[in-house]
């Protein structure tokens, strides 16, 4: 789940009649011609939209059969497949007056890459499900496609299939597959008393970016970009796993909320040190300008998609990770041995 573009919201699931995205492995175009003169999704038609999304796209070697059949075939030498799905809904997770379509596509992929990384896995493939009104302009569709494909290429993976469906609003749903490469999965349930807590990536930047956008501003650019196109440190998931991480999760809902999931699954108490939680100077500057609380953003702001993990000792924490707390016997999550008293909720919950 994640904080939303209009305030709050998490990941959901849309239903309806769908068709699988077409195309062929290796990035070759299907036989049907793309109607280039079309100006909307309705004018393109379902198969024209499919062709527009899949034609002349790169597929890496692990894609054994890409778009164009009833299902894709992706190599899984490990014998196990990590799978995750995240959904972005227009007006809930993004606004097109705040974000370009390409940024929305990248944001959708980012959430999935972070989930795969949190298991200690590397991504191997994506599937894209797109719902949109027939009036959706083709430039919006092209931007979404470019964002998804560019983010996939950055990760060395391809989009191997998906669905299309008509709807009243734009919904982008990504499924990501991953490989553990022979390692055991790092789950939420492995933290033990005596472990230390460390984080990799930024905290509170997406929340700060949303606060900036709500005020009608577009800078500082770094904070706004963190909300529009979060950059999860997905390569660090396998690094943490190899270092011996005992549990891991990404900060989609906020540091306190997500560590709460770890504490509950592991049946432990996690205590953070406010002195050690990384709060960037840039975050403090934005908070000062807007009257916000930088520590509250760092602790409760979601959609940074950074990684937080527990390790058996500080000696094994990989370079670049910041130690910020410890695991104890008990339950729940505290800050400086006390319940966090900052403004707002500790994290996002749907239907609340």
Secondary structure as UniProt FT lines:
FT   TURN            5..6
FT   STRAND          19..20
FT   HELIX           25..27
FT   TURN            36..37
FT   HELIX           41..54
FT   TURN            55..56
FT   TURN            61..62
FT   STRAND          63..65
FT   TURN            67..68
FT   STRAND          73..74
FT   TURN            77..78
FT   STRAND          82..90
FT   TURN            91..93
FT   TURN            96..98
FT   HELIX           101..118
FT   TURN            119..120
FT   STRAND          122..132
FT   TURN            134..135
FT   HELIX           138..154
FT   TURN            155..156
FT   STRAND          158..166
FT   STRAND          171..179
FT   TURN            181..182
FT   TURN            188..189
FT   TURN            193..194
FT   STRAND          196..200
FT   HELIX           205..214
FT   TURN            215..216
FT   HELIX           221..228
FT   HELIX           235..243
FT   STRAND          247..250
FT   HELIX           255..266
FT   STRAND          269..272
FT   TURN            274..276
FT   HELIX           281..290
FT   HELIX           294..300
FT   STRAND          307..311
FT   HELIX           314..316
FT   TURN            319..320
FT   STRAND          322..328
FT   STRAND          333..335
FT   TURN            336..337
FT   TURN            350..351
//
